[in-house]
């Protein structure tokens, strides 16, 4: 019997030592965690995120307030576009007029596709102009000043030189987009 009591005493003592060691380890961890700047950093991050979310909400509310005016402007813009029925001849006439004022010869071709979800038709114009460099610049300025929206997507220039040498003429192929109303 005496032996069993000794064994029990050692087991209890070992358990007590393990509990004290665990308590010391938890105390050290708690002291380290409490003294670290981590809670302050977390608070700063959360405050910054809250401020960013508030700013996003304010921007969204501002956009919501401006939506009717933006929609009205978009509708007015769409109404300012040529109707698809007469747009091709109007654009051809306008491009021809701008080219003649710039002293250029022009050749145009059109490709179209409907814009999904809008009563619009996107028209790609491939225009080739031949003339002086200054004339090409005047033509591009004329496009920019036009009441019709023209978006020049790309230019490809080539010198128009003959066998006797350069003639001072350039051939410029332009990829231009515009839009027509379909309704």
HELIX and SHEET records of a PDB file:
HELIX    1   1 UNK A    2  UNK A   35  1                                  34    
HELIX    2   2 UNK A   38  UNK A   80  1                                  43    
HELIX    3   3 UNK A   84  UNK A  101  1                                  18    
HELIX    4   4 UNK A  133  UNK A  145  1                                  13    
SHEET    1   A 4 UNK A 105  UNK A 114  0                                        
SHEET    2   A 4 UNK A 120  UNK A 131 -1                                        
SHEET    3   A 4 UNK A 170  UNK A 181 -1                                        
SHEET    4   A 4 UNK A 151  UNK A 159 -1                                        
END                                                                             
